[in-house]
């Protein structure tokens, strides 16, 4: 069933350029890499209720697409990745409306976080509050020199509610995360790289290009192996070693007898590029 708020953009040659989810979210494809694009430029990609719903819809579609091996989360705005929640909209909501909005907002962040394939955020400009939480929900973050990141929610009377209190300490440790969240301070690109808030720092304007290249290198590998490796990393993290190794063993068993494993071994021995069946 085609939803009325999901539509396809086709170019003059009849090829699909992108899939639009509402007005402000797009998915573009290049081979096995999908790009999830935040495209609300007039609001610097502030996440409104409608935009959150669209992000969740796009992620649900991507999660169910077995041909996607890697996803890049990017922005069309020149000066911002995403400035977080739409506070203008929030200011107009009653307490009851805010409560009803919460599951929709949460679905956007968990939608990115729970994508089964590797994800890379391409960050430039402001990535604040919920914007930085979207980036933190990805496996890797590529940032350029203009990036400014932070979780300033306590400065407006709330807390990071898109996963920030859980994802940030997993990146930088509990004490560092506490300092950043409690002070609500913004962190420029160089310090963000030094602290581990981002994984790669590239020249200004090169974040999307680098993220897409990185996703392309990832997508050259077994889709079955990639999803199993991500599952083992995500589920096993934070467990004691014995429990983590059991998670790893279960992930190994899910790929050891797959078509991808058979093709990978055969291609290695035949000194050729694998043609992954994806099963």
C-alpha positions as CSV (number, residue, x, y, z in Angstrom):
1,X,0.0,0.0,0.0
2,X,1.4,3.4,-1.0
3,X,1.0,6.1,1.7
4,X,-0.3,9.5,0.4
5,X,2.7,11.2,2.1
6,X,5.3,9.0,0.4
7,X,6.1,9.7,-3.3
8,X,8.8,9.0,-5.8
9,X,10.7,11.6,-7.8
10,X,11.6,10.5,-11.3
11,X,14.0,12.3,-13.7
12,X,13.5,13.0,-17.4
13,X,15.2,9.7,-18.3
14,X,12.6,7.8,-16.2
15,X,15.0,6.9,-13.4
16,X,14.1,7.3,-9.8
17,X,16.1,10.1,-8.3
18,X,14.7,9.9,-4.8
19,X,11.9,8.7,-2.6
20,X,10.3,11.5,-0.6
21,X,8.8,11.0,2.9
22,X,6.6,14.0,3.5
23,X,8.0,17.4,2.6
24,X,11.3,17.3,4.5
25,X,12.9,13.8,4.3
26,X,14.3,12.0,1.2
27,X,16.0,8.7,0.5
28,X,18.4,8.6,-2.4
29,X,20.1,5.5,-3.7
30,X,23.5,4.9,-5.3
31,X,24.0,1.2,-5.7
32,X,24.0,-0.6,-2.3
33,X,24.3,2.7,-0.4
34,X,21.2,4.7,0.6
35,X,21.3,8.3,1.7
36,X,18.8,9.5,4.2
37,X,18.5,13.2,3.7
38,X,17.2,15.8,6.2
39,X,15.7,18.5,3.9
40,X,14.0,21.2,5.9
41,X,16.2,24.1,5.0
42,X,14.0,27.0,6.2
43,X,14.1,25.6,9.7
44,X,17.7,24.4,9.7
45,X,16.3,20.8,9.8
46,X,14.6,21.4,13.2
47,X,12.7,18.2,13.9
48,X,8.9,19.0,14.0
49,X,6.2,16.4,14.6
50,X,5.8,15.9,10.9
51,X,9.5,15.6,10.2
52,X,9.9,13.1,13.0
53,X,7.1,11.0,11.5
54,X,8.8,11.1,8.1
55,X,12.2,10.1,9.5
56,X,10.5,7.1,11.2
57,X,8.7,6.1,8.0
58,X,11.9,6.4,5.9
59,X,13.8,4.3,8.4
60,X,11.1,1.6,8.5
61,X,11.4,1.4,4.7
62,X,15.2,1.2,4.7
63,X,15.2,-1.4,7.5
64,X,13.0,-3.7,5.3
65,X,15.1,-3.2,2.2
66,X,17.5,-6.1,2.0
67,X,19.4,-4.5,-0.9
68,X,20.7,-1.6,1.3
69,X,24.1,-2.4,2.8
70,X,24.9,1.0,4.3
71,X,23.1,4.2,5.0
72,X,24.5,7.8,5.1
73,X,22.5,10.4,7.1
74,X,23.0,13.8,5.6
75,X,21.6,17.3,5.4
76,X,20.9,19.7,2.6
77,X,21.3,22.8,4.7
78,X,24.6,24.7,4.2
79,X,25.1,25.7,7.8
80,X,23.4,23.0,9.8
81,X,23.1,19.2,10.0
82,X,20.1,19.6,12.4
83,X,19.5,22.1,15.2
84,X,17.3,19.7,17.2
85,X,13.7,19.8,18.2
86,X,11.4,22.4,16.6
87,X,11.1,24.6,19.7
88,X,8.7,27.0,18.0
89,X,6.3,24.1,17.5
90,X,7.0,22.9,21.0
91,X,6.1,26.3,22.4
92,X,2.7,26.0,20.9
93,X,1.9,22.6,22.3
94,X,-0.2,22.0,25.4
95,X,1.1,19.5,28.0
96,X,-1.3,16.9,26.6
97,X,-0.2,17.5,23.0
98,X,3.4,17.3,24.0
99,X,2.7,13.9,25.7
100,X,1.0,12.7,22.5
101,X,4.0,13.9,20.4
102,X,6.6,12.0,22.4
103,X,6.1,8.6,20.8
104,X,6.4,10.1,17.4
105,X,9.6,12.0,18.2
106,X,11.1,8.9,19.9
107,X,10.3,6.8,16.8
108,X,12.5,9.0,14.7
109,X,15.6,8.5,16.8
110,X,15.0,4.8,17.4
111,X,14.3,4.4,13.7
112,X,17.9,5.6,12.9
113,X,19.4,3.8,15.9
114,X,17.8,0.4,15.0
115,X,18.6,0.4,11.3
116,X,20.1,-3.1,10.8
117,X,22.8,-2.0,8.4
118,X,25.9,0.2,9.2
119,X,25.1,3.9,9.3
120,X,27.3,6.9,8.8
121,X,26.3,10.5,9.7
122,X,27.7,13.3,7.6
123,X,27.9,16.4,9.9
124,X,28.6,20.0,9.1
125,X,27.5,23.2,10.9
126,X,25.2,22.9,13.8
127,X,24.3,19.4,15.2
128,X,22.7,20.3,18.5
129,X,20.3,18.5,20.8
130,X,18.1,16.1,18.8
131,X,20.3,16.8,15.8
132,X,23.4,15.5,17.5
133,X,21.3,12.6,18.9
134,X,20.4,11.6,15.3
135,X,24.2,11.6,14.6
136,X,24.9,9.6,17.8
137,X,22.3,7.1,16.6
138,X,24.6,6.3,13.7
139,X,27.5,3.9,13.9
140,X,30.1,6.4,12.7
141,X,30.2,10.2,12.5
142,X,32.1,12.1,9.8
143,X,32.3,15.8,10.5
144,X,33.9,18.8,8.7
145,X,35.7,21.7,10.2
146,X,32.5,23.8,10.5
147,X,30.8,21.3,12.8
148,X,29.5,22.4,16.2
149,X,28.0,19.6,18.3
150,X,26.3,19.5,21.7
151,X,23.4,18.5,23.9
152,X,22.1,21.8,25.3
153,X,18.7,20.5,26.5
154,X,19.1,21.4,30.2
155,X,19.5,25.0,29.2
156,X,15.8,25.0,28.1
157,X,14.5,22.9,31.0
158,X,14.5,19.4,29.5
159,X,17.0,16.6,29.1
160,X,18.4,14.9,26.0
161,X,15.4,12.7,25.1
162,X,16.5,11.2,21.8
163,X,19.0,8.8,23.3
164,X,21.7,11.3,24.3
165,X,22.0,10.3,27.9
166,X,22.6,6.7,26.9
167,X,24.6,7.1,23.6
168,X,27.0,9.8,24.6
169,X,28.5,8.0,27.6
170,X,29.0,5.0,25.4
171,X,31.2,7.1,23.2
172,X,33.1,9.3,25.7
173,X,32.6,7.8,29.1
174,X,30.2,8.7,31.9
175,X,32.1,11.6,33.4
176,X,32.8,13.3,30.1
177,X,29.2,12.9,29.0
178,X,28.0,14.3,32.4
179,X,30.2,17.4,31.9
180,X,28.9,18.0,28.4
181,X,25.2,17.4,29.2
182,X,25.3,19.3,32.6
183,X,27.0,22.4,31.1
184,X,25.0,22.3,27.9
185,X,28.1,23.6,26.1
186,X,28.7,23.5,22.4
187,X,31.8,21.8,21.1
188,X,33.6,22.9,17.9
189,X,34.9,20.3,15.4
190,X,38.5,20.0,16.5
191,X,37.7,19.4,20.1
192,X,34.8,17.1,19.1
193,X,37.3,14.9,17.3
194,X,39.7,15.0,20.2
195,X,37.0,14.0,22.7
196,X,35.6,11.2,20.4
197,X,32.3,13.0,19.8
198,X,33.0,12.4,16.1
199,X,35.1,9.7,14.4
200,X,36.6,11.5,11.4
201,X,37.3,15.2,10.8
202,X,37.6,16.3,7.2
203,X,38.1,19.5,5.3
204,X,35.2,22.0,5.2
205,X,32.4,20.8,2.9
206,X,33.8,17.3,2.5
207,X,31.7,15.5,5.2
208,X,29.1,14.2,2.8
209,X,31.6,13.1,0.2
210,X,33.8,11.3,2.8
211,X,30.7,9.7,4.4
212,X,29.5,8.4,1.1
213,X,32.9,7.0,0.2
214,X,33.2,5.3,3.6
215,X,29.7,3.9,3.2
216,X,30.7,2.6,-0.3
217,X,33.7,0.8,1.2
218,X,31.5,-0.7,3.8
219,X,28.9,-1.8,1.2
220,X,31.4,-3.7,-0.7
221,X,31.4,-6.3,2.0
222,X,28.9,-9.1,2.7
223,X,25.4,-7.7,3.6
224,X,24.8,-10.7,5.8
225,X,28.1,-10.3,7.6
226,X,27.6,-6.5,8.0
227,X,24.2,-6.9,9.7
228,X,25.4,-9.7,11.9
229,X,28.5,-7.8,12.9
230,X,26.4,-4.7,13.8
231,X,24.0,-6.8,15.8
232,X,26.9,-8.3,17.8
233,X,28.5,-4.9,18.4
234,X,25.2,-3.3,19.5
235,X,23.7,-6.1,21.6
236,X,27.0,-7.2,23.2
237,X,28.3,-3.8,24.2
238,X,28.2,-3.2,27.9
239,X,27.6,-6.9,28.8
240,X,30.2,-8.9,30.7
241,X,32.7,-10.7,28.5
242,X,31.1,-14.1,28.8
243,X,27.7,-12.8,27.8
244,X,29.2,-10.7,25.0
245,X,30.9,-13.8,23.6
246,X,27.6,-15.7,23.6
247,X,26.1,-12.8,21.6
248,X,29.0,-13.0,19.2
249,X,28.7,-16.8,18.8
250,X,25.0,-16.4,18.0
251,X,25.8,-13.8,15.3
252,X,28.6,-16.1,13.9
253,X,26.1,-19.0,13.6
254,X,23.7,-16.8,11.7
255,X,26.3,-16.2,9.0
256,X,28.5,-19.3,9.1
257,X,26.1,-21.4,6.9
258,X,24.9,-18.5,4.7
259,X,25.3,-18.1,1.0
260,X,27.4,-15.0,1.6
261,X,29.9,-17.1,3.6
262,X,30.2,-19.7,0.8
263,X,30.6,-17.0,-1.8
264,X,33.2,-15.1,0.2
265,X,35.4,-18.1,0.8
266,X,35.0,-19.2,-2.9
267,X,35.9,-15.7,-4.1
268,X,38.9,-15.5,-1.9
269,X,40.3,-18.8,-3.2
270,X,39.5,-17.9,-6.8
271,X,41.1,-14.4,-6.4
272,X,38.0,-12.5,-7.6
273,X,35.5,-10.0,-6.2
274,X,32.6,-11.6,-4.4
275,X,29.2,-11.5,-5.8
276,X,27.2,-11.5,-2.6
277,X,23.9,-13.3,-2.7
278,X,22.8,-11.4,0.5
279,X,21.4,-14.5,2.2
